[in-house]
Amino acid sequence: MPKYITFHKDVQSFGGKIVYIILNKRTGKPLGDVFWYAPWKQWTARMDEDAVWSQDCLDDVRRFIIGLQTTVSNPSNRPDDRADAGD
């Protein structure tokens, strides 16, 4: 379990698609987000330009994304994505 950050599911912020907001546990400040990037067919992270990241927090984001990737290893579990319609 991440020590300093948490992930909050938010469906409205990215065109109705699922996005996980990365939040500082102590302040609640958004630090970035994790979202499905259709061209790469994988979950990706976008960090706030003012956020400073420790190795531990970056590892937490990486582990979170790996967990999401395993849930979409089956194409039927991928987020709704027009770019994947032909797959």
C-alpha positions as a Markdown table, in Angstrom:
| # | Residue | x | y | z |
|---|---|---|---|---|
| 1 | Met | 0.0 | 0.0 | 0.0 |
| 2 | Pro | 1.4 | 3.4 | -1.0 |
| 3 | Lys | 2.7 | 5.4 | 2.0 |
| 4 | Tyr | 2.4 | 9.0 | 0.7 |
| 5 | Ile | 0.0 | 8.9 | -2.3 |
| 6 | Thr | -3.4 | 7.5 | -3.1 |
| 7 | Phe | -5.4 | 6.9 | -6.3 |
| 8 | His | -8.9 | 8.2 | -6.7 |
| 9 | Lys | -11.1 | 6.9 | -9.5 |
| 10 | Asp | -12.7 | 9.8 | -11.6 |
| 11 | Val | -14.8 | 9.1 | -14.6 |
| 12 | Gln | -15.7 | 12.7 | -15.6 |
| 13 | Ser | -12.3 | 14.3 | -16.0 |
| 14 | Phe | -11.2 | 12.7 | -19.3 |
| 15 | Gly | -14.1 | 12.6 | -21.7 |
| 16 | Gly | -16.1 | 10.2 | -19.6 |
| 17 | Lys | -13.3 | 7.7 | -19.6 |
| 18 | Ile | -11.9 | 6.2 | -16.4 |
| 19 | Val | -9.0 | 8.3 | -14.9 |
| 20 | Tyr | -7.3 | 7.7 | -11.6 |
| 21 | Ile | -6.2 | 10.9 | -9.9 |
| 22 | Ile | -2.9 | 10.6 | -8.0 |
| 23 | Leu | -3.4 | 12.5 | -4.7 |
| 24 | Asn | -1.0 | 13.4 | -1.9 |
| 25 | Lys | -2.4 | 11.5 | 1.2 |
| 26 | Arg | -1.5 | 14.3 | 3.6 |
| 27 | Thr | -2.7 | 17.4 | 1.7 |
| 28 | Gly | -5.2 | 15.8 | -0.8 |
| 29 | Lys | -3.4 | 17.8 | -3.6 |
| 30 | Pro | -3.6 | 16.2 | -7.0 |
| 31 | Leu | -0.1 | 15.2 | -8.2 |
| 32 | Gly | -1.0 | 13.7 | -11.6 |
| 33 | Asp | -3.2 | 11.0 | -13.1 |
| 34 | Val | -3.2 | 7.6 | -14.6 |
| 35 | Phe | -5.3 | 7.0 | -17.7 |
| 36 | Trp | -5.7 | 4.6 | -20.6 |
| 37 | Tyr | -3.7 | 5.8 | -23.6 |
| 38 | Ala | -5.3 | 4.3 | -26.7 |
| 39 | Pro | -2.4 | 4.7 | -29.2 |
| 40 | Trp | -0.2 | 2.6 | -26.9 |
| 41 | Lys | -3.0 | 0.4 | -25.7 |
| 42 | Gln | -1.9 | 0.7 | -22.1 |
| 43 | Trp | -2.3 | 2.6 | -18.9 |
| 44 | Thr | 0.0 | 5.6 | -18.6 |
| 45 | Ala | 0.8 | 8.3 | -16.0 |
| 46 | Arg | 0.9 | 12.1 | -16.5 |
| 47 | Met | 2.5 | 14.0 | -13.7 |
| 48 | Asp | 1.8 | 17.6 | -12.5 |
| 49 | Glu | 4.8 | 19.7 | -13.7 |
| 50 | Asp | 5.2 | 21.1 | -10.1 |
| 51 | Ala | 5.2 | 17.8 | -8.3 |
| 52 | Val | 8.4 | 16.3 | -7.0 |
| 53 | Trp | 8.6 | 12.5 | -6.9 |
| 54 | Ser | 10.6 | 10.2 | -4.8 |
| 55 | Gln | 11.7 | 6.8 | -6.0 |
| 56 | Asp | 9.2 | 5.2 | -3.6 |
| 57 | Cys | 6.3 | 7.2 | -5.0 |
| 58 | Leu | 7.3 | 6.5 | -8.6 |
| 59 | Asp | 7.4 | 2.8 | -7.7 |
| 60 | Asp | 3.9 | 3.0 | -6.2 |
| 61 | Val | 2.6 | 4.5 | -9.5 |
| 62 | Arg | 4.4 | 1.8 | -11.4 |
| 63 | Arg | 2.9 | -0.9 | -9.3 |
| 64 | Phe | -0.6 | 0.7 | -9.6 |
| 65 | Ile | -0.3 | 0.7 | -13.4 |
| 66 | Ile | 1.0 | -2.9 | -13.5 |
| 67 | Gly | -2.2 | -3.8 | -11.5 |
| 68 | Leu | -4.4 | -2.1 | -14.0 |
| 69 | Gln | -2.6 | -3.7 | -16.9 |
| 70 | Thr | -3.2 | -7.2 | -15.6 |
| 71 | Thr | -6.9 | -6.4 | -15.5 |
| 72 | Val | -6.9 | -5.5 | -19.2 |
| 73 | Ser | -4.7 | -8.3 | -20.4 |
| 74 | Asn | -8.0 | -9.8 | -21.7 |
| 75 | Pro | -9.2 | -7.4 | -24.5 |
| 76 | Ser | -12.8 | -7.7 | -23.2 |
| 77 | Asn | -11.6 | -6.0 | -19.9 |
| 78 | Arg | -10.0 | -2.9 | -21.7 |
| 79 | Pro | -11.6 | 0.5 | -21.1 |
| 80 | Asp | -14.1 | 1.5 | -23.8 |
| 81 | Asp | -11.9 | 2.9 | -26.5 |
| 82 | Arg | -12.7 | 3.7 | -30.2 |
| 83 | Ala | -9.1 | 3.2 | -31.3 |
| 84 | Asp | -9.4 | -0.5 | -30.1 |
| 85 | Ala | -12.7 | -1.1 | -31.9 |
| 86 | Gly | -11.1 | -3.3 | -34.5 |
| 87 | Asp | -9.2 | -5.5 | -32.0 |
